[in-house]
Amino acid sequence: MKSATHALMRWQSRRVFAKKFGMPLYAMAEYKLIKRVTMQLGGNAILLVSMDKGAPHDKIIKKLLKIKEKLNTDT
């Protein structure tokens, strides 16, 4: 829970620069043991995805963005 709370706070701080850079699409952090991707789904809902250090994060992120786009167009 603490990790999710911190991720939400970091995501909100990224939005401060939205006027200058555009809205963030995702953020990725690489730790010693895992990689973690954060993206906003809508409103204040965020998605946290953890993966193995060796996972092909670029392919996973592309799939997540496609799913997010489909969710946003279906509503």
PyMOL Python script that loads the backbone (N, CA, C, O; Angstrom):
from pymol import cmd

cmd.read_pdbstr("""\
ATOM      1  N   MET A   1       0.827  -1.196   0.000  1.00  0.00           N
ATOM      2  CA  MET A   1       0.000   0.000   0.000  1.00  0.00           C
ATOM      3  C   MET A   1       0.865   1.251   0.000  1.00  0.00           C
ATOM      4  O   MET A   1       0.564   2.227  -0.686  1.00  0.00           O
ATOM      5  N   LYS A   2       1.937   1.212   0.772  1.00  0.00           N
ATOM      6  CA  LYS A   2       2.812   2.369   0.855  1.00  0.00           C
ATOM      7  C   LYS A   2       3.433   2.685  -0.509  1.00  0.00           C
ATOM      8  O   LYS A   2       3.557   3.848  -0.891  1.00  0.00           O
ATOM      9  N   SER A   3       3.819   1.639  -1.231  1.00  0.00           N
ATOM     10  CA  SER A   3       4.411   1.812  -2.552  1.00  0.00           C
ATOM     11  C   SER A   3       3.418   2.462  -3.512  1.00  0.00           C
ATOM     12  O   SER A   3       3.785   3.349  -4.282  1.00  0.00           O
ATOM     13  N   ALA A   4       2.169   2.022  -3.465  1.00  0.00           N
ATOM     14  CA  ALA A   4       1.141   2.595  -4.335  1.00  0.00           C
ATOM     15  C   ALA A   4       0.878   4.058  -3.989  1.00  0.00           C
ATOM     16  O   ALA A   4       0.675   4.880  -4.882  1.00  0.00           O
ATOM     17  N   THR A   5       0.879   4.381  -2.720  1.00  0.00           N
ATOM     18  CA  THR A   5       0.671   5.772  -2.291  1.00  0.00           C
ATOM     19  C   THR A   5       1.798   6.656  -2.809  1.00  0.00           C
ATOM     20  O   THR A   5       1.553   7.755  -3.306  1.00  0.00           O
ATOM     21  N   HIS A   6       3.019   6.181  -2.696  1.00  0.00           N
ATOM     22  CA  HIS A   6       4.161   6.957  -3.191  1.00  0.00           C
ATOM     23  C   HIS A   6       4.103   7.093  -4.713  1.00  0.00           C
ATOM     24  O   HIS A   6       4.430   8.152  -5.249  1.00  0.00           O
ATOM     25  N   ALA A   7       3.696   6.048  -5.404  1.00  0.00           N
ATOM     26  CA  ALA A   7       3.586   6.108  -6.861  1.00  0.00           C
ATOM     27  C   ALA A   7       2.548   7.141  -7.279  1.00  0.00           C
ATOM     28  O   ALA A   7       2.768   7.889  -8.231  1.00  0.00           O
ATOM     29  N   LEU A   8       1.425   7.189  -6.579  1.00  0.00           N
ATOM     30  CA  LEU A   8       0.390   8.175  -6.890  1.00  0.00           C
ATOM     31  C   LEU A   8       0.900   9.592  -6.652  1.00  0.00           C
ATOM     32  O   LEU A   8       0.636  10.486  -7.456  1.00  0.00           O
ATOM     33  N   MET A   9       1.622   9.804  -5.564  1.00  0.00           N
ATOM     34  CA  MET A   9       2.171  11.140  -5.276  1.00  0.00           C
ATOM     35  C   MET A   9       3.191  11.537  -6.348  1.00  0.00           C
ATOM     36  O   MET A   9       3.201  12.686  -6.790  1.00  0.00           O
ATOM     37  N   ARG A  10       4.041  10.612  -6.765  1.00  0.00           N
ATOM     38  CA  ARG A  10       5.021  10.916  -7.813  1.00  0.00           C
ATOM     39  C   ARG A  10       4.319  11.222  -9.134  1.00  0.00           C
ATOM     40  O   ARG A  10       4.726  12.121  -9.870  1.00  0.00           O
ATOM     41  N   TRP A  11       3.264  10.466  -9.425  1.00  0.00           N
ATOM     42  CA  TRP A  11       2.531  10.694 -10.672  1.00  0.00           C
ATOM     43  C   TRP A  11       1.911  12.089 -10.662  1.00  0.00           C
ATOM     44  O   TRP A  11       1.967  12.806 -11.661  1.00  0.00           O
ATOM     45  N   GLN A  12       1.329  12.465  -9.550  1.00  0.00           N
ATOM     46  CA  GLN A  12       0.731  13.797  -9.448  1.00  0.00           C
ATOM     47  C   GLN A  12       1.784  14.885  -9.602  1.00  0.00           C
ATOM     48  O   GLN A  12       1.497  15.933 -10.182  1.00  0.00           O
ATOM     49  N   SER A  13       2.987  14.668  -9.101  1.00  0.00           N
ATOM     50  CA  SER A  13       4.041  15.672  -9.252  1.00  0.00           C
ATOM     51  C   SER A  13       4.493  15.777 -10.711  1.00  0.00           C
ATOM     52  O   SER A  13       4.881  16.859 -11.152  1.00  0.00           O
ATOM     53  N   ARG A  14       4.450  14.684 -11.461  1.00  0.00           N
ATOM     54  CA  ARG A  14       4.790  14.735 -12.892  1.00  0.00           C
ATOM     55  C   ARG A  14       3.791  15.581 -13.667  1.00  0.00           C
ATOM     56  O   ARG A  14       4.149  16.244 -14.641  1.00  0.00           O
ATOM     57  N   ARG A  15       2.554  15.555 -13.237  1.00  0.00           N
ATOM     58  CA  ARG A  15       1.506  16.303 -13.933  1.00  0.00           C
ATOM     59  C   ARG A  15       1.720  17.809 -13.841  1.00  0.00           C
ATOM     60  O   ARG A  15       1.152  18.562 -14.631  1.00  0.00           O
ATOM     61  N   VAL A  16       2.531  18.255 -12.890  1.00  0.00           N
ATOM     62  CA  VAL A  16       2.835  19.682 -12.755  1.00  0.00           C
ATOM     63  C   VAL A  16       3.457  20.210 -14.044  1.00  0.00           C
ATOM     64  O   VAL A  16       3.238  21.364 -14.412  1.00  0.00           O
ATOM     65  N   PHE A  17       4.227  19.376 -14.727  1.00  0.00           N
ATOM     66  CA  PHE A  17       4.911  19.799 -15.945  1.00  0.00           C
ATOM     67  C   PHE A  17       4.098  19.544 -17.213  1.00  0.00           C
ATOM     68  O   PHE A  17       4.617  19.713 -18.317  1.00  0.00           O
ATOM     69  N   ALA A  18       2.846  19.145 -17.078  1.00  0.00           N
ATOM     70  CA  ALA A  18       2.021  18.784 -18.233  1.00  0.00           C
ATOM     71  C   ALA A  18       1.854  19.947 -19.212  1.00  0.00           C
ATOM     72  O   ALA A  18       1.859  19.730 -20.424  1.00  0.00           O
ATOM     73  N   LYS A  19       1.710  21.152 -18.721  1.00  0.00           N
ATOM     74  CA  LYS A  19       1.543  22.297 -19.628  1.00  0.00           C
ATOM     75  C   LYS A  19       2.791  22.522 -20.477  1.00  0.00           C
ATOM     76  O   LYS A  19       2.700  22.950 -21.628  1.00  0.00           O
ATOM     77  N   LYS A  20       3.941  22.234 -19.909  1.00  0.00           N
ATOM     78  CA  LYS A  20       5.200  22.470 -20.611  1.00  0.00           C
ATOM     79  C   LYS A  20       5.587  21.301 -21.520  1.00  0.00           C
ATOM     80  O   LYS A  20       6.039  21.514 -22.645  1.00  0.00           O
ATOM     81  N   PHE A  21       5.412  20.076 -21.039  1.00  0.00           N
ATOM     82  CA  PHE A  21       5.872  18.889 -21.765  1.00  0.00           C
ATOM     83  C   PHE A  21       4.756  18.028 -22.340  1.00  0.00           C
ATOM     84  O   PHE A  21       5.020  17.155 -23.167  1.00  0.00           O
ATOM     85  N   GLY A  22       3.518  18.254 -21.919  1.00  0.00           N
ATOM     86  CA  GLY A  22       2.418  17.369 -22.274  1.00  0.00           C
ATOM     87  C   GLY A  22       2.184  16.377 -21.141  1.00  0.00           C
ATOM     88  O   GLY A  22       3.034  16.204 -20.268  1.00  0.00           O
ATOM     89  N   MET A  23       1.040  15.737 -21.165  1.00  0.00           N
ATOM     90  CA  MET A  23       0.716  14.774 -20.116  1.00  0.00           C
ATOM     91  C   MET A  23       1.653  13.571 -20.195  1.00  0.00           C
ATOM     92  O   MET A  23       1.974  13.102 -21.287  1.00  0.00           O
ATOM     93  N   PRO A  24       2.088  13.074 -19.045  1.00  0.00           N
ATOM     94  CA  PRO A  24       2.954  11.892 -19.069  1.00  0.00           C
ATOM     95  C   PRO A  24       2.180  10.669 -19.559  1.00  0.00           C
ATOM     96  O   PRO A  24       1.015  10.481 -19.208  1.00  0.00           O
ATOM     97  N   LEU A  25       2.827   9.850 -20.362  1.00  0.00           N
ATOM     98  CA  LEU A  25       2.214   8.616 -20.852  1.00  0.00           C
ATOM     99  C   LEU A  25       2.435   7.477 -19.862  1.00  0.00           C
ATOM    100  O   LEU A  25       1.530   6.690 -19.588  1.00  0.00           O
ATOM    101  N   TYR A  26       3.642   7.405 -19.336  1.00  0.00           N
ATOM    102  CA  TYR A  26       3.989   6.397 -18.343  1.00  0.00           C
ATOM    103  C   TYR A  26       5.304   6.804 -17.693  1.00  0.00           C
ATOM    104  O   TYR A  26       6.002   7.696 -18.177  1.00  0.00           O
ATOM    105  N   ALA A  27       5.627   6.145 -16.603  1.00  0.00           N
ATOM    106  CA  ALA A  27       6.924   6.313 -15.953  1.00  0.00           C
ATOM    107  C   ALA A  27       7.445   4.922 -15.641  1.00  0.00           C
ATOM    108  O   ALA A  27       6.684   4.029 -15.269  1.00  0.00           O
ATOM    109  N   MET A  28       8.750   4.750 -15.796  1.00  0.00           N
ATOM    110  CA  MET A  28       9.345   3.453 -15.503  1.00  0.00           C
ATOM    111  C   MET A  28      10.498   3.638 -14.524  1.00  0.00           C
ATOM    112  O   MET A  28      11.320   4.544 -14.666  1.00  0.00           O
ATOM    113  N   ALA A  29      10.538   2.772 -13.545  1.00  0.00           N
ATOM    114  CA  ALA A  29      11.640   2.765 -12.590  1.00  0.00           C
ATOM    115  C   ALA A  29      12.273   1.385 -12.632  1.00  0.00           C
ATOM    116  O   ALA A  29      11.583   0.367 -12.684  1.00  0.00           O
ATOM    117  N   GLU A  30      13.590   1.372 -12.607  1.00  0.00           N
ATOM    118  CA  GLU A  30      14.302   0.097 -12.569  1.00  0.00           C
ATOM    119  C   GLU A  30      15.016  -0.006 -11.232  1.00  0.00           C
ATOM    120  O   GLU A  30      15.825   0.847 -10.869  1.00  0.00           O
ATOM    121  N   TYR A  31      14.701  -1.057 -10.522  1.00  0.00           N
ATOM    122  CA  TYR A  31      15.302  -1.337  -9.222  1.00  0.00           C
ATOM    123  C   TYR A  31      16.286  -2.491  -9.373  1.00  0.00           C
ATOM    124  O   TYR A  31      16.444  -3.040 -10.463  1.00  0.00           O
ATOM    125  N   LYS A  32      16.929  -2.846  -8.306  1.00  0.00           N
ATOM    126  CA  LYS A  32      17.907  -3.934  -8.356  1.00  0.00           C
ATOM    127  C   LYS A  32      17.266  -5.251  -8.794  1.00  0.00           C
ATOM    128  O   LYS A  32      17.882  -6.017  -9.535  1.00  0.00           O
ATOM    129  N   LEU A  33      16.043  -5.522  -8.348  1.00  0.00           N
ATOM    130  CA  LEU A  33      15.412  -6.817  -8.611  1.00  0.00           C
ATOM    131  C   LEU A  33      14.263  -6.771  -9.618  1.00  0.00           C
ATOM    132  O   LEU A  33      13.951  -7.791 -10.232  1.00  0.00           O
ATOM    133  N   ILE A  34      13.633  -5.625  -9.800  1.00  0.00           N
ATOM    134  CA  ILE A  34      12.455  -5.535 -10.678  1.00  0.00           C
ATOM    135  C   ILE A  34      12.468  -4.236 -11.477  1.00  0.00           C
ATOM    136  O   ILE A  34      13.270  -3.336 -11.229  1.00  0.00           O
ATOM    137  N   LYS A  35      11.554  -4.167 -12.442  1.00  0.00           N
ATOM    138  CA  LYS A  35      11.217  -2.935 -13.144  1.00  0.00           C
ATOM    139  C   LYS A  35       9.751  -2.655 -12.829  1.00  0.00           C
ATOM    140  O   LYS A  35       8.959  -3.582 -12.660  1.00  0.00           O
ATOM    141  N   ARG A  36       9.394  -1.378 -12.751  1.00  0.00           N
ATOM    142  CA  ARG A  36       7.999  -1.038 -12.472  1.00  0.00           C
ATOM    143  C   ARG A  36       7.561   0.090 -13.387  1.00  0.00           C
ATOM    144  O   ARG A  36       8.263   1.089 -13.547  1.00  0.00           O
ATOM    145  N   VAL A  37       6.388  -0.084 -13.985  1.00  0.00           N
ATOM    146  CA  VAL A  37       5.799   0.906 -14.874  1.00  0.00           C
ATOM    147  C   VAL A  37       4.555   1.455 -14.203  1.00  0.00           C
ATOM    148  O   VAL A  37       3.756   0.706 -13.642  1.00  0.00           O
ATOM    149  N   THR A  38       4.399   2.774 -14.267  1.00  0.00           N
ATOM    150  CA  THR A  38       3.232   3.460 -13.719  1.00  0.00           C
ATOM    151  C   THR A  38       2.575   4.245 -14.839  1.00  0.00           C
ATOM    152  O   THR A  38       3.259   4.936 -15.594  1.00  0.00           O
ATOM    153  N   MET A  39       1.257   4.150 -14.956  1.00  0.00           N
ATOM    154  CA  MET A  39       0.528   4.983 -15.916  1.00  0.00           C
ATOM    155  C   MET A  39      -0.852   5.296 -15.374  1.00  0.00           C
ATOM    156  O   MET A  39      -1.420   4.539 -14.587  1.00  0.00           O
ATOM    157  N   GLN A  40      -1.377   6.422 -15.810  1.00  0.00           N
ATOM    158  CA  GLN A  40      -2.701   6.846 -15.368  1.00  0.00           C
ATOM    159  C   GLN A  40      -3.744   6.207 -16.263  1.00  0.00           C
ATOM    160  O   GLN A  40      -3.607   6.201 -17.486  1.00  0.00           O
ATOM    161  N   LEU A  41      -4.786   5.669 -15.647  1.00  0.00           N
ATOM    162  CA  LEU A  41      -5.867   5.061 -16.415  1.00  0.00           C
ATOM    163  C   LEU A  41      -7.000   6.038 -16.655  1.00  0.00           C
ATOM    164  O   LEU A  41      -7.658   5.975 -17.694  1.00  0.00           O
ATOM    165  N   GLY A  42      -7.238   6.921 -15.735  1.00  0.00           N
ATOM    166  CA  GLY A  42      -8.313   7.896 -15.841  1.00  0.00           C
ATOM    167  C   GLY A  42      -8.616   8.440 -14.467  1.00  0.00           C
ATOM    168  O   GLY A  42      -8.567   7.710 -13.477  1.00  0.00           O
ATOM    169  N   GLY A  43      -8.928   9.717 -14.404  1.00  0.00           N
ATOM    170  CA  GLY A  43      -9.157  10.331 -13.107  1.00  0.00           C
ATOM    171  C   GLY A  43      -7.916  10.190 -12.251  1.00  0.00           C
ATOM    172  O   GLY A  43      -6.813  10.506 -12.696  1.00  0.00           O
ATOM    173  N   ASN A  44      -8.088   9.719 -11.028  1.00  0.00           N
ATOM    174  CA  ASN A  44      -6.949   9.495 -10.141  1.00  0.00           C
ATOM    175  C   ASN A  44      -6.512   8.038 -10.109  1.00  0.00           C
ATOM    176  O   ASN A  44      -5.707   7.656  -9.260  1.00  0.00           O
ATOM    177  N   ALA A  45      -7.030   7.215 -11.019  1.00  0.00           N
ATOM    178  CA  ALA A  45      -6.666   5.798 -11.060  1.00  0.00           C
ATOM    179  C   ALA A  45      -5.339   5.628 -11.788  1.00  0.00           C
ATOM    180  O   ALA A  45      -5.158   6.127 -12.898  1.00  0.00           O
ATOM    181  N   ILE A  46      -4.423   4.924 -11.155  1.00  0.00           N
ATOM    182  CA  ILE A  46      -3.156   4.618 -11.803  1.00  0.00           C
ATOM    183  C   ILE A  46      -2.957   3.112 -11.826  1.00  0.00           C
ATOM    184  O   ILE A  46      -3.497   2.376 -11.000  1.00  0.00           O
ATOM    185  N   LEU A  47      -2.175   2.685 -12.783  1.00  0.00           N
ATOM    186  CA  LEU A  47      -1.846   1.271 -12.936  1.00  0.00           C
ATOM    187  C   LEU A  47      -0.370   1.098 -12.623  1.00  0.00           C
ATOM    188  O   LEU A  47       0.475   1.790 -13.191  1.00  0.00           O
ATOM    189  N   LEU A  48      -0.059   0.178 -11.723  1.00  0.00           N
ATOM    190  CA  LEU A  48       1.320  -0.166 -11.386  1.00  0.00           C
ATOM    191  C   LEU A  48       1.577  -1.582 -11.885  1.00  0.00           C
ATOM    192  O   LEU A  48       0.861  -2.514 -11.519  1.00  0.00           O
ATOM    193  N   VAL A  49       2.586  -1.739 -12.707  1.00  0.00           N
ATOM    194  CA  VAL A  49       2.934  -3.054 -13.233  1.00  0.00           C
ATOM    195  C   VAL A  49       4.383  -3.336 -12.870  1.00  0.00           C
ATOM    196  O   VAL A  49       5.283  -2.585 -13.246  1.00  0.00           O
ATOM    197  N   SER A  50       4.604  -4.413 -12.144  1.00  0.00           N
ATOM    198  CA  SER A  50       5.957  -4.844 -11.804  1.00  0.00           C
ATOM    199  C   SER A  50       6.326  -6.020 -12.683  1.00  0.00           C
ATOM    200  O   SER A  50       5.494  -6.872 -12.993  1.00  0.00           O
ATOM    201  N   MET A  51       7.602  -6.053 -13.082  1.00  0.00           N
ATOM    202  CA  MET A  51       8.054  -7.145 -13.943  1.00  0.00           C
ATOM    203  C   MET A  51       9.471  -7.537 -13.561  1.00  0.00           C
ATOM    204  O   MET A  51      10.184  -6.788 -12.892  1.00  0.00           O
ATOM    205  N   ASP A  52       9.861  -8.715 -13.996  1.00  0.00           N
ATOM    206  CA  ASP A  52      11.228  -9.178 -13.763  1.00  0.00           C
ATOM    207  C   ASP A  52      12.214  -8.218 -14.410  1.00  0.00           C
ATOM    208  O   ASP A  52      11.902  -7.557 -15.400  1.00  0.00           O
ATOM    209  N   LYS A  53      13.376  -8.154 -13.848  1.00  0.00           N
ATOM    210  CA  LYS A  53      14.430  -7.251 -14.336  1.00  0.00           C
ATOM    211  C   LYS A  53      14.741  -7.498 -15.816  1.00  0.00           C
ATOM    212  O   LYS A  53      15.018  -6.550 -16.551  1.00  0.00           O
ATOM    213  N   GLY A  54      14.700  -8.739 -16.255  1.00  0.00           N
ATOM    214  CA  GLY A  54      15.032  -9.064 -17.640  1.00  0.00           C
ATOM    215  C   GLY A  54      13.860  -9.017 -18.606  1.00  0.00           C
ATOM    216  O   GLY A  54      14.021  -9.330 -19.785  1.00  0.00           O
ATOM    217  N   ALA A  55      12.692  -8.634 -18.131  1.00  0.00           N
ATOM    218  CA  ALA A  55      11.499  -8.610 -18.983  1.00  0.00           C
ATOM    219  C   ALA A  55      11.652  -7.565 -20.086  1.00  0.00           C
ATOM    220  O   ALA A  55      12.298  -6.538 -19.880  1.00  0.00           O
ATOM    221  N   PRO A  56      11.059  -7.819 -21.261  1.00  0.00           N
ATOM    222  CA  PRO A  56      11.130  -6.856 -22.362  1.00  0.00           C
ATOM    223  C   PRO A  56      10.164  -5.681 -22.114  1.00  0.00           C
ATOM    224  O   PRO A  56       9.072  -5.633 -22.681  1.00  0.00           O
ATOM    225  N   HIS A  57      10.585  -4.743 -21.261  1.00  0.00           N
ATOM    226  CA  HIS A  57       9.687  -3.673 -20.824  1.00  0.00           C
ATOM    227  C   HIS A  57       9.137  -2.861 -21.987  1.00  0.00           C
ATOM    228  O   HIS A  57       7.997  -2.401 -21.915  1.00  0.00           O
ATOM    229  N   ASP A  58       9.898  -2.670 -23.047  1.00  0.00           N
ATOM    230  CA  ASP A  58       9.400  -1.886 -24.174  1.00  0.00           C
ATOM    231  C   ASP A  58       8.176  -2.537 -24.808  1.00  0.00           C
ATOM    232  O   ASP A  58       7.221  -1.842 -25.154  1.00  0.00           O
ATOM    233  N   LYS A  59       8.189  -3.845 -24.963  1.00  0.00           N
ATOM    234  CA  LYS A  59       7.036  -4.556 -25.532  1.00  0.00           C
ATOM    235  C   LYS A  59       5.849  -4.523 -24.575  1.00  0.00           C
ATOM    236  O   LYS A  59       4.708  -4.348 -25.003  1.00  0.00           O
ATOM    237  N   ILE A  60       6.113  -4.690 -23.300  1.00  0.00           N
ATOM    238  CA  ILE A  60       5.046  -4.679 -22.297  1.00  0.00           C
ATOM    239  C   ILE A  60       4.396  -3.301 -22.246  1.00  0.00           C
ATOM    240  O   ILE A  60       3.171  -3.197 -22.185  1.00  0.00           O
ATOM    241  N   ILE A  61       5.198  -2.253 -22.270  1.00  0.00           N
ATOM    242  CA  ILE A  61       4.655  -0.884 -22.233  1.00  0.00           C
ATOM    243  C   ILE A  61       3.802  -0.617 -23.464  1.00  0.00           C
ATOM    244  O   ILE A  61       2.730  -0.023 -23.342  1.00  0.00           O
ATOM    245  N   LYS A  62       4.242  -1.035 -24.639  1.00  0.00           N
ATOM    246  CA  LYS A  62       3.446  -0.844 -25.860  1.00  0.00           C
ATOM    247  C   LYS A  62       2.085  -1.526 -25.734  1.00  0.00           C
ATOM    248  O   LYS A  62       1.064  -0.957 -26.121  1.00  0.00           O
ATOM    249  N   LYS A  63       2.071  -2.739 -25.193  1.00  0.00           N
ATOM    250  CA  LYS A  63       0.800  -3.456 -25.016  1.00  0.00           C
ATOM    251  C   LYS A  63      -0.102  -2.733 -24.010  1.00  0.00           C
ATOM    252  O   LYS A  63      -1.308  -2.614 -24.224  1.00  0.00           O
ATOM    253  N   LEU A  64       0.488  -2.256 -22.916  1.00  0.00           N
ATOM    254  CA  LEU A  64      -0.295  -1.534 -21.917  1.00  0.00           C
ATOM    255  C   LEU A  64      -0.895  -0.261 -22.493  1.00  0.00           C
ATOM    256  O   LEU A  64      -2.047   0.065 -22.207  1.00  0.00           O
ATOM    257  N   LEU A  65      -0.123   0.465 -23.307  1.00  0.00           N
ATOM    258  CA  LEU A  65      -0.635   1.691 -23.916  1.00  0.00           C
ATOM    259  C   LEU A  65      -1.777   1.397 -24.885  1.00  0.00           C
ATOM    260  O   LEU A  65      -2.727   2.175 -24.977  1.00  0.00           O
ATOM    261  N   LYS A  66      -1.692   0.271 -25.614  1.00  0.00           N
ATOM    262  CA  LYS A  66      -2.781  -0.117 -26.522  1.00  0.00           C
ATOM    263  C   LYS A  66      -4.046  -0.447 -25.733  1.00  0.00           C
ATOM    264  O   LYS A  66      -5.146  -0.053 -26.120  1.00  0.00           O
ATOM    265  N   ILE A  67      -3.883  -1.172 -24.626  1.00  0.00           N
ATOM    266  CA  ILE A  67      -5.030  -1.507 -23.780  1.00  0.00           C
ATOM    267  C   ILE A  67      -5.643  -0.224 -23.205  1.00  0.00           C
ATOM    268  O   ILE A  67      -6.864  -0.067 -23.188  1.00  0.00           O
ATOM    269  N   LYS A  68      -4.796   0.677 -22.740  1.00  0.00           N
ATOM    270  CA  LYS A  68      -5.284   1.945 -22.186  1.00  0.00           C
ATOM    271  C   LYS A  68      -6.054   2.731 -23.242  1.00  0.00           C
ATOM    272  O   LYS A  68      -7.118   3.280 -22.958  1.00  0.00           O
ATOM    273  N   GLU A  69      -5.521   2.785 -24.446  1.00  0.00           N
ATOM    274  CA  GLU A  69      -6.196   3.502 -25.546  1.00  0.00           C
ATOM    275  C   GLU A  69      -7.556   2.881 -25.835  1.00  0.00           C
ATOM    276  O   GLU A  69      -8.533   3.600 -26.050  1.00  0.00           O
ATOM    277  N   LYS A  70      -7.629   1.553 -25.841  1.00  0.00           N
ATOM    278  CA  LYS A  70      -8.907   0.869 -26.088  1.00  0.00           C
ATOM    279  C   LYS A  70      -9.896   1.177 -24.971  1.00  0.00           C
ATOM    280  O   LYS A  70     -11.072   1.425 -25.239  1.00  0.00           O
ATOM    281  N   LEU A  71      -9.437   1.164 -23.726  1.00  0.00           N
ATOM    282  CA  LEU A  71     -10.320   1.485 -22.599  1.00  0.00           C
ATOM    283  C   LEU A  71     -10.859   2.903 -22.718  1.00  0.00           C
ATOM    284  O   LEU A  71     -12.033   3.146 -22.439  1.00  0.00           O
ATOM    285  N   ASN A  72     -10.018   3.832 -23.127  1.00  0.00           N
ATOM    286  CA  ASN A  72     -10.423   5.235 -23.230  1.00  0.00           C
ATOM    287  C   ASN A  72     -11.378   5.468 -24.383  1.00  0.00           C
ATOM    288  O   ASN A  72     -12.213   6.369 -24.308  1.00  0.00           O
ATOM    289  N   THR A  73     -11.281   4.674 -25.461  1.00  0.00           N
ATOM    290  CA  THR A  73     -12.190   4.859 -26.595  1.00  0.00           C
ATOM    291  C   THR A  73     -13.494   4.110 -26.405  1.00  0.00           C
ATOM    292  O   THR A  73     -14.484   4.427 -27.065  1.00  0.00           O
ATOM    293  N   ASP A  74     -13.519   3.123 -25.519  1.00  0.00           N
ATOM    294  CA  ASP A  74     -14.739   2.354 -25.282  1.00  0.00           C
ATOM    295  C   ASP A  74     -15.717   3.072 -24.374  1.00  0.00           C
ATOM    296  O   ASP A  74     -16.880   2.674 -24.305  1.00  0.00           O
ATOM    297  N   THR A  75     -15.291   4.115 -23.674  1.00  0.00           N
ATOM    298  CA  THR A  75     -16.179   4.787 -22.735  1.00  0.00           C
ATOM    299  C   THR A  75     -16.900   5.939 -23.361  1.00  0.00           C
ATOM    300  O   THR A  75     -17.689   6.609 -22.694  1.00  0.00           O
TER     301      THR A  75
END
""", "prot")
cmd.dss("prot")
cmd.show_as("cartoon", "prot")
cmd.util.cbc("prot")
cmd.orient("prot")
